[in-house]
Amino acid sequence: MAKGREWRSETDRAYANGAFIARAEGYPPKWEAAAAGFRESLGARARLGLAYGGAERQRFDLFLPEGVARGLLIFVHGGYWMAFGRETWSHLAAGAVARGWACAMPSYTLAPAARIAGITAEVARACAVAAEAVPGVPVVVTGHSAGGHLSARMGCADQAVPGLRRVVPVSPLAELAPLMETEMQDALRLDGPECAMESPARLARASGVECHVWVGGQERPAFLWQARHLSEEWDCPWTVDPGRHHFDVIDGLTDPGSALMRACLGGLD
């Protein structure tokens, strides 16, 4: 835990998540095991490694419900744009699939190989290709942490995701400027113009796209501020999920009846 640890800056401490979560190191192995089990359980309804571009990580997995899909939920993973991939999160499609929705999960090129603006462009392309694979249905984009940032970016007026009706950023990074004061800056290489261009809280929400911001009640204060800041700038609802921290706030996506799933689908099903 964080007791006695030295930080390069107070901003590093503010954006450290695992250091303030008990037994944080146990979460990634649990996620990976649950994800592998879910993929196996779906059999042929798990279409894996579909390309949306030519680069190694420009792939997405598509999980299909039984029968005709009623909609498409796209989940964008987090990891501060520097870690993880789609394979760790497959189980989070369970709630959507159980409700008759398809669920797409893209990977993207990680920093420092890509800048955040480039990652945004990759995710936009992934969303467009996934929408082509499940045509004629409403599209919802959600994502967690850095993926919350990317899901919010898909709802900005400068984007045009086909069929997009709703975005649900979970624990999003909506204002990027504070990250310039962290150790992550070595990999992210943010500057003033990119922060302005890539901070959803500074950008207009696209007309006709609804938004509901979600965050855990036990998250770091910086993430509570980020969530509220976006909800205020976009004049949209936000929910503080009681007792949830940064690593378990996404668990509701596995449950078709959860409050988080209801927020994602927003009556579209």
C-alpha positions as CSV (number, residue, x, y, z in Angstrom):
1,M,0.0,0.0,0.0
2,A,1.0,3.7,-0.2
3,K,2.1,4.1,3.4
4,G,5.7,5.3,3.6
5,R,6.1,5.4,-0.2
6,E,7.9,8.3,-1.7
7,W,6.4,10.1,-4.8
8,R,8.1,12.2,-7.3
9,S,5.2,14.7,-7.1
10,E,1.9,15.1,-5.3
11,T,0.3,14.6,-8.7
12,D,1.9,11.2,-9.1
13,R,0.3,10.3,-5.8
14,A,-3.1,11.7,-6.8
15,Y,-3.2,9.5,-9.9
16,A,-1.8,6.3,-8.4
17,N,-4.5,3.7,-8.1
18,G,-3.1,0.3,-7.2
19,A,-1.1,1.8,-4.3
20,F,-4.4,2.6,-2.6
21,I,-6.2,-0.7,-3.3
22,A,-5.7,-3.7,-1.0
23,R,-4.1,-6.7,-2.8
24,A,-4.1,-4.8,-6.1
25,E,-1.5,-7.1,-7.6
26,G,-4.1,-9.9,-7.5
27,Y,-6.5,-8.2,-9.9
28,P,-4.8,-8.7,-13.3
29,P,-4.5,-12.5,-12.9
30,K,-8.2,-12.7,-11.9
31,W,-9.2,-10.6,-14.9
32,E,-7.2,-12.7,-17.3
33,A,-8.6,-16.0,-16.0
34,A,-12.2,-14.7,-16.1
35,A,-11.6,-13.3,-19.6
36,A,-10.2,-16.6,-20.9
37,G,-13.1,-18.5,-19.4
38,F,-15.7,-16.2,-21.0
39,R,-14.1,-16.6,-24.4
40,E,-14.1,-20.3,-24.1
41,S,-17.7,-20.4,-23.0
42,L,-18.9,-18.5,-26.1
43,G,-17.3,-20.8,-28.6
44,A,-18.0,-19.7,-32.2
45,R,-19.8,-16.6,-30.9
46,A,-16.4,-15.2,-29.9
47,R,-14.8,-13.8,-33.0
48,L,-11.3,-12.9,-32.1
49,G,-8.5,-10.8,-33.6
50,L,-10.5,-9.0,-36.2
51,A,-8.5,-6.3,-38.0
52,Y,-9.4,-2.6,-38.1
53,G,-5.9,-1.6,-39.4
54,G,-2.6,-3.0,-40.4
55,A,-0.6,-2.5,-37.2
56,E,0.0,-5.3,-34.7
57,R,-2.4,-4.1,-32.0
58,Q,-5.1,-2.8,-34.4
59,R,-7.4,-5.7,-33.7
60,F,-10.7,-6.1,-31.9
61,D,-12.7,-9.1,-30.5
62,L,-16.4,-9.3,-31.1
63,F,-18.7,-11.2,-28.8
64,L,-22.1,-12.1,-30.2
65,P,-25.3,-12.9,-28.5
66,E,-27.6,-15.8,-29.4
67,G,-29.8,-14.6,-32.3
68,V,-29.8,-11.2,-33.9
69,A,-28.0,-8.5,-31.9
70,R,-30.1,-5.7,-30.5
71,G,-27.2,-3.3,-30.3
72,L,-23.5,-3.0,-30.1
73,L,-21.6,-2.1,-26.9
74,I,-17.9,-1.2,-27.5
75,F,-15.6,-1.4,-24.4
76,V,-12.3,0.4,-24.5
77,H,-9.7,-0.7,-22.0
78,G,-7.6,1.4,-19.7
79,G,-4.0,1.2,-18.4
80,Y,-3.1,4.9,-18.8
81,W,-2.7,4.4,-22.6
82,M,0.4,2.4,-21.7
83,A,-0.7,-1.1,-20.7
84,F,-3.1,-4.0,-21.2
85,G,-5.0,-5.1,-24.3
86,R,-8.4,-6.4,-25.2
87,E,-7.6,-10.0,-24.1
88,T,-7.7,-9.1,-20.4
89,W,-11.3,-7.8,-20.4
90,S,-13.4,-10.3,-22.4
91,H,-15.5,-11.2,-19.4
92,L,-16.8,-7.6,-19.2
93,A,-18.9,-8.4,-22.3
94,A,-21.0,-10.8,-20.4
95,G,-23.7,-8.4,-19.3
96,A,-24.2,-7.0,-22.8
97,V,-24.3,-10.4,-24.4
98,A,-26.8,-11.7,-21.9
99,R,-29.1,-8.8,-22.8
100,G,-28.9,-9.6,-26.5
101,W,-26.2,-7.1,-27.5
102,A,-23.0,-7.7,-29.3
103,C,-19.8,-6.4,-27.6
104,A,-16.6,-5.3,-29.3
105,M,-13.3,-4.8,-27.5
106,P,-10.4,-3.2,-29.4
107,S,-6.8,-3.1,-28.6
108,Y,-4.7,-0.1,-29.7
109,T,-1.1,1.0,-30.0
110,L,0.3,1.8,-26.6
111,A,2.4,4.8,-25.5
112,P,5.1,5.7,-26.1
113,A,4.8,4.1,-29.5
114,A,1.7,6.2,-30.0
115,R,0.6,9.6,-28.8
116,I,-2.8,10.0,-27.3
117,A,-4.1,11.8,-30.3
118,G,-3.0,8.8,-32.4
119,I,-4.7,6.4,-30.0
120,T,-7.9,8.4,-30.3
121,A,-7.8,8.0,-34.1
122,E,-7.2,4.2,-33.8
123,V,-10.2,3.8,-31.4
124,A,-12.4,5.8,-33.8
125,R,-11.4,3.5,-36.6
126,A,-12.0,0.4,-34.5
127,C,-15.5,1.7,-33.6
128,A,-16.3,2.3,-37.2
129,V,-15.2,-1.2,-38.3
130,A,-17.0,-2.8,-35.4
131,A,-20.2,-0.9,-36.3
132,E,-19.9,-2.2,-39.9
133,A,-19.7,-5.8,-38.5
134,V,-23.0,-5.3,-36.6
135,P,-24.9,-3.0,-38.9
136,G,-28.2,-1.3,-38.3
137,V,-28.2,-1.3,-34.5
138,P,-27.6,1.4,-31.9
139,V,-24.0,1.8,-30.7
140,V,-22.9,2.6,-27.2
141,V,-19.2,3.2,-26.3
142,T,-18.0,2.7,-22.8
143,G,-14.5,2.4,-21.4
144,H,-12.5,2.5,-18.2
145,S,-9.9,5.0,-17.0
146,A,-7.8,5.8,-20.1
147,G,-10.5,3.9,-21.9
148,G,-13.0,6.2,-20.2
149,H,-11.1,9.1,-21.8
150,L,-11.3,7.4,-25.2
151,S,-15.0,6.5,-24.9
152,A,-15.7,10.2,-24.0
153,R,-13.6,11.2,-27.1
154,M,-15.9,9.1,-29.2
155,G,-18.7,11.3,-28.0
156,C,-17.1,14.6,-28.9
157,A,-18.3,16.7,-31.8
158,D,-15.1,16.2,-33.8
159,Q,-15.8,12.4,-34.0
160,A,-18.4,10.6,-36.1
161,V,-18.8,7.0,-34.9
162,P,-21.5,5.3,-37.0
163,G,-24.7,4.7,-35.1
164,L,-23.4,6.1,-31.9
165,R,-26.2,6.9,-29.5
166,R,-24.5,7.0,-26.1
167,V,-21.1,7.1,-24.3
168,V,-20.6,5.9,-20.7
169,P,-17.1,6.9,-19.6
170,V,-16.2,5.0,-16.4
171,S,-13.6,6.7,-14.2
172,P,-12.5,8.8,-17.1
173,L,-9.5,11.1,-17.5
174,A,-11.4,14.0,-18.9
175,E,-8.7,16.7,-18.4
176,L,-5.2,15.7,-19.4
177,A,-3.2,18.6,-18.2
178,P,-2.5,17.2,-14.7
179,L,-0.8,14.2,-16.2
180,M,2.0,16.4,-17.5
181,E,3.2,16.6,-13.9
182,T,3.5,12.9,-13.4
183,E,6.1,10.3,-14.2
184,M,3.8,9.1,-17.0
185,Q,4.7,12.2,-19.0
186,D,7.9,10.4,-19.9
187,A,5.9,8.0,-22.1
188,L,2.8,10.2,-22.9
189,R,4.8,13.3,-24.0
190,L,1.8,15.5,-23.6
191,D,2.0,19.2,-24.5
192,G,-0.4,22.1,-24.3
193,P,-2.0,21.8,-27.8
194,E,-2.5,18.0,-27.4
195,C,-4.1,18.5,-24.0
196,A,-6.5,21.0,-25.5
197,M,-7.3,18.8,-28.4
198,E,-7.6,15.6,-26.4
199,S,-9.3,16.6,-23.1
200,P,-13.0,15.8,-23.5
201,A,-13.9,18.3,-20.8
202,R,-12.7,21.1,-23.0
203,L,-14.5,19.8,-26.1
204,A,-18.1,19.9,-27.2
205,R,-20.3,16.8,-27.0
206,A,-21.7,15.6,-30.3
207,S,-25.2,16.5,-31.0
208,G,-27.6,13.6,-30.4
209,V,-25.1,11.6,-28.4
210,E,-26.1,11.0,-24.7
211,C,-23.6,10.7,-21.9
212,H,-23.6,9.2,-18.4
213,V,-20.4,9.4,-16.4
214,W,-19.6,6.6,-13.9
215,V,-17.1,6.5,-11.1
216,G,-16.4,4.6,-7.9
217,G,-17.1,6.2,-4.5
218,Q,-13.8,4.8,-3.1
219,E,-11.6,6.1,-6.0
220,R,-8.8,8.6,-5.6
221,P,-10.1,12.1,-5.2
222,A,-8.5,13.1,-8.6
223,F,-10.8,10.6,-10.4
224,L,-13.9,11.8,-8.6
225,W,-12.9,15.3,-9.7
226,Q,-12.3,14.2,-13.3
227,A,-15.7,12.5,-13.4
228,R,-17.6,15.4,-12.0
229,H,-15.7,17.9,-14.2
230,L,-16.8,16.0,-17.3
231,S,-20.4,15.8,-16.1
232,E,-20.5,19.5,-15.4
233,E,-18.9,20.5,-18.7
234,W,-21.2,18.2,-20.7
235,D,-24.3,18.8,-18.5
236,C,-24.9,15.1,-18.2
237,P,-25.6,12.7,-15.3
238,W,-22.9,11.2,-13.3
239,T,-23.1,8.4,-10.8
240,V,-20.8,7.7,-7.8
241,D,-21.0,4.0,-7.3
242,P,-20.8,3.5,-3.5
243,G,-17.9,1.4,-2.2
244,R,-16.3,0.8,-5.5
245,H,-12.6,1.5,-6.2
246,H,-10.8,1.9,-9.4
247,F,-10.3,-1.8,-10.0
248,D,-13.8,-3.1,-9.2
249,V,-15.9,-0.2,-10.5
250,I,-16.2,-2.1,-13.9
251,D,-17.5,-5.3,-12.4
252,G,-21.1,-4.3,-13.1
253,L,-20.5,-4.9,-16.8
254,T,-20.5,-8.6,-16.2
255,D,-24.1,-8.5,-14.8
256,P,-27.0,-7.9,-17.2
257,G,-29.1,-6.4,-14.4
258,S,-26.6,-4.1,-12.8
259,A,-27.0,-0.4,-12.5
260,L,-23.9,0.2,-14.7
261,M,-25.4,-1.9,-17.5
262,R,-28.6,0.0,-17.3
263,A,-26.6,3.3,-17.5
264,C,-24.8,1.9,-20.5
265,L,-27.8,0.8,-22.5
266,G,-30.0,3.7,-21.4
267,G,-33.2,2.1,-22.5
268,L,-31.9,1.5,-26.0
269,D,-32.7,-2.3,-25.6
